[in-house]
């Protein structure tokens, strides 16, 4: 009887040790993508991202995952207008008729916060980088040249940077509207040039209407613009200074930087 009890005890002990060893040697299984760090490229608040890397056809793919494809209009096509960009390939706009329409996408509307960013290269100071909204006071959101400088025009007022950027060099530009009950250009708009907050022109602010963007018009890119536009993004949130700098430094695929305290 004692021998049977001894054998049973030894069997239980060996089984326990075996299970413990197997448990320790098994690799830890993590669900794919669950713990992957969030980046500016994978941010769920990235509402639209047009790399413009295509080399043929008349459709610009949306890399944000929202399938908001762009239709190249008025003779613009990747077959004849694709050129070397700041990142990969991009499009050359002729400043006349060609533009991109994000069919069915109305952009960030109402008073919601937003950030738009792009790389641009031009020798002229006219035309739009991106726009959407409605043809009424305070209802447009247009990131374009005004009086030779780049800025925001909500159709009733303007806000534009001091430094000219039509020098045939690549510049990263961004426009932010902060979270506010009734956002306005004076208190809630921020412009960035090459990763840092841009100085505003002495007469570059006329704040007449609150920003309450309409939803009549689809988003368009490059209307009236002559030059190159690359890597266009819309976020439906405010990007921090550090995040805008990360885009400028081409570090959008890295974990999001922590805001400075």
Phi and psi in degrees as a GROMACS rama.xvg file:
@    title "Ramachandran Plot"
@    xaxis  label "Phi"
@    yaxis  label "Psi"
@TYPE xy
-62.5013  -37.3718  UNK-2
-66.8029  -38.8541  UNK-3
-63.3841  -42.2975  UNK-4
-63.2249  -39.424  UNK-5
-63.9557  -43.2102  UNK-6
-62.7414  -42.8252  UNK-7
-61.93  -41.8778  UNK-8
-64.4368  -42.3146  UNK-9
-64.1539  -39.4694  UNK-10
-63.5285  -43.6179  UNK-11
-62.5411  -41.8298  UNK-12
-64.499  -44.6548  UNK-13
-64.6562  -39.7029  UNK-14
-63.1171  -42.604  UNK-15
-62.5713  -44.0139  UNK-16
-63.5882  -40.2154  UNK-17
-63.7541  -46.2897  UNK-18
-60.9772  -40.8561  UNK-19
-62.9819  -41.9151  UNK-20
-64.7325  -44.6817  UNK-21
-61.1545  -42.7434  UNK-22
-62.1904  -42.1728  UNK-23
-68.1653  -31.3039  UNK-24
-90.7506  -8.7765  UNK-25
-75.3272  134.299  UNK-26
-69.2864  147.563  UNK-27
-74.3291  129.048  UNK-28
-99.0001  126.886  UNK-29
-121.511  135.937  UNK-30
-59.6207  134.554  UNK-31
-58.4094  126.55  UNK-32
81.2649  -12.5715  UNK-33
-62.8792  -44.3749  UNK-34
-103.172  11.5171  UNK-35
-65.8917  134.476  UNK-36
-64.9664  141.462  UNK-37
-76.7879  137.887  UNK-38
-125.299  173.672  UNK-39
-67.4788  -19.9046  UNK-40
-82.8814  -26.4962  UNK-41
-110.254  5.14168  UNK-42
-56.8713  129.213  UNK-43
-66.2918  -16.5927  UNK-44
-91.7292  5.37611  UNK-45
-78.4077  103.782  UNK-46
-84.6924  -23.4825  UNK-47
-163.41  139.436  UNK-48
-147.948  110.897  UNK-49
-113.972  104.175  UNK-50
-73.9032  -29.5263  UNK-51
62.0201  37.1622  UNK-52
-89.3463  -5.18968  UNK-53
-63.8923  155.623  UNK-54
-121.797  -1.16454  UNK-55
-151.461  157.305  UNK-56
90.9213  -172.253  UNK-57
-130.91  29.1425  UNK-58
-126.97  127.039  UNK-59
-97.5809  120.885  UNK-60
-73.3047  142.482  UNK-61
-94.9876  115.428  UNK-62
-89.0218  4.91497  UNK-63
-78.0342  -15.5607  UNK-64
95.5849  -3.95358  UNK-65
-91.6587  -3.06225  UNK-66
60.6342  38.3442  UNK-67
-95.2895  76.1714  UNK-68
-70.3607  149.148  UNK-69
-104.002  137.543  UNK-70
-101.867  123.734  UNK-71
-77.9732  127.545  UNK-72
-114.825  160.157  UNK-73
54.8436  50.6432  UNK-74
85.4538  -9.98332  UNK-75
-71.2388  133.212  UNK-76
-152.524  152.697  UNK-77
-68.9427  -29.1795  UNK-78
-58.9485  -42.4671  UNK-79
-108.422  -15.6846  UNK-80
-113.937  2.41494  UNK-81
-75.6001  129.218  UNK-82
-138.472  173.776  UNK-83
-64.27  132.293  UNK-84
-108.195  -171.576  UNK-85
-70.3268  -34.2034  UNK-86
-131.234  107.106  UNK-87
69.2216  -129.595  UNK-88
-104.995  167.735  UNK-89
-158.456  -170.738  UNK-90
-110.484  145.991  UNK-91
-103.571  117.629  UNK-92
-93.3858  141.227  UNK-93
-92.5758  -2.54069  UNK-94
77.9951  5.15746  UNK-95
-112.569  -85.7303  UNK-96
-108.618  -30.3942  UNK-97
-72.261  138.365  UNK-98
-159.769  174.163  UNK-99
-113.872  133.323  UNK-100
-114.041  124.587  UNK-101
-88.8038  84.797  UNK-102
-59.4449  124.201  UNK-103
87.4913  -6.37889  UNK-104
-104.86  122.625  UNK-105
-96.7073  4.5748  UNK-106
76.0528  -165.548  UNK-107
-88.4569  117.949  UNK-108
-109.274  176.212  UNK-109
65.2137  -141.665  UNK-110
-101.308  13.9764  UNK-111
-66.0113  146.206  UNK-112
-67.0834  156.59  UNK-113
-163.285  161.272  UNK-114
-140.374  131.596  UNK-115
-119.626  140.169  UNK-116
-138.763  155.588  UNK-117
-167.24  159.169  UNK-118
-99.1275  134.454  UNK-119
-133.646  152.392  UNK-120
-145.946  118.722  UNK-121
-154.302  160.344  UNK-122
-112.293  1.40833  UNK-123
-120.872  156.821  UNK-124
-115.355  59.2287  UNK-125
-149.723  164.357  UNK-126
95.1166  170.655  UNK-127
-102.614  143.371  UNK-128
-82.9237  -50.1422  UNK-129
-158.105  149.789  UNK-130
-158.43  159.898  UNK-131
-168.103  174.712  UNK-132
130.078  -141.558  UNK-133
-143.167  150.61  UNK-134
-82.0132  74.9313  UNK-135
-155.908  163.568  UNK-136
-61.5694  125.451  UNK-137
75.7725  1.86756  UNK-138
-100.844  -5.89693  UNK-139
-97.8302  153.068  UNK-140
-128.821  105.513  UNK-141
-126.325  125.654  UNK-142
-105.423  101.804  UNK-143
-152.578  175.299  UNK-144
-80.1977  140.245  UNK-145
-146.496  123.693  UNK-146
55.2039  37.4242  UNK-147
81.0307  3.65263  UNK-148
-127.645  155.583  UNK-149
-88.7212  135.788  UNK-150
-167.418  -169.895  UNK-151
-104.455  132.834  UNK-152
-128.427  116.544  UNK-153
-96.0214  15.1683  UNK-154
69.1381  66.9637  UNK-155
132.455  80.9828  UNK-156
109.184  167.672  UNK-157
-158.224  161.961  UNK-158
-152.709  107.035  UNK-159
-135.531  154.082  UNK-160
-77.0066  161.368  UNK-161
-79.4677  -44.9492  UNK-162
-74.6026  131.559  UNK-163
-70.9655  145.38  UNK-164
-128.466  15.1084  UNK-165
-94.5951  61.0256  UNK-166
-112.622  17.4159  UNK-167
63.1922  26.9335  UNK-168
-120.345  155.433  UNK-169
-73.6713  132.236  UNK-170
-132.514  137.814  UNK-171
-92.7096  127.244  UNK-172
-125.736  147.7  UNK-173
-147.111  147.067  UNK-174
-130.39  132.027  UNK-175
-124.055  136.661  UNK-176
-115.647  121.173  UNK-177
-77.1344  166.393  UNK-178
-74.7058  117.908  UNK-179
-155.952  155.866  UNK-180
-62.3288  -45.9884  UNK-181
-134.042  84.071  UNK-182
-63.2511  143.912  UNK-183
-134.803  164.08  UNK-184
-64.7512  -39.3879  UNK-185
-64.7921  -43.8225  UNK-186
-100.76  -23.6763  UNK-187
-126.594  4.59671  UNK-188
-106.866  141.727  UNK-189
-136.835  133.985  UNK-190
-111.917  143.927  UNK-191
-124.859  142.596  UNK-192
-129.3  121.57  UNK-193
52.3151  44.8452  UNK-194
90.202  -8.40227  UNK-195
-125.722  158.071  UNK-196
-63.6049  129.378  UNK-197
-82.0651  146.108  UNK-198
-73.7112  136.904  UNK-199
-89.6778  139.949  UNK-200
-60.0226  149.956  UNK-201
-54.2841  -37.4732  UNK-202
-115.312  29.0606  UNK-203
-90.2052  11.793  UNK-204
-130.415  120.371  UNK-205
-133.389  107.047  UNK-206
-107.295  96.7367  UNK-207
-107.083  -37.934  UNK-208
-128.222  144.503  UNK-209
-65.2417  153.209  UNK-210
-86.7296  110.532  UNK-211
-138.874  75.1508  UNK-212
-64.7696  131.593  UNK-213
-79.6908  -178.468  UNK-214
-131.705  26.8237  UNK-215
-78.7176  -38.7763  UNK-216
-104.434  141.428  UNK-217
-70.3673  157.237  UNK-218
-63.3558  135.163  UNK-219
-128.154  150.375  UNK-220
-125.104  129.781  UNK-221
82.0686  14.3517  UNK-222
-66.3584  120.385  UNK-223
74.9578  4.85302  UNK-224
-89.938  136.522  UNK-225
-115.711  112.097  UNK-226
142.744  -154.093  UNK-227
-112.099  136.513  UNK-228
-127.213  133.37  UNK-229
-138.669  150.886  UNK-230
50.2797  64.1072  UNK-231
-87.2386  131.668  UNK-232
-132.996  145.787  UNK-233
-125.24  124.987  UNK-234
-111.167  138.456  UNK-235
-93.7618  44.7892  UNK-236
-157.138  171.206  UNK-237
-84.6217  124.355  UNK-238
-82.5349  141.904  UNK-239
-75.6685  167.742  UNK-240
-56.1929  -40.9127  UNK-241
-66.6906  -35.4456  UNK-242
-71.9407  -40.0769  UNK-243
-62.4044  -41.2784  UNK-244
-62.7296  -38.0848  UNK-245
-62.5808  -39.1007  UNK-246
-64.3906  -42.4912  UNK-247
-62.1001  -38.1823  UNK-248
-82.7989  6.57502  UNK-249
59.1557  41.1761  UNK-250
-115.676  30.4273  UNK-251
-71.9783  -13.5284  UNK-252
-92.5823  5.01709  UNK-253
-97.8669  159.964  UNK-254
-52.6808  142.853  UNK-255
-57.601  132.258  UNK-256
-67.3315  147.289  UNK-257
-80.57  133.43  UNK-258
-59.458  143.139  UNK-259
-70.8343  141.825  UNK-260
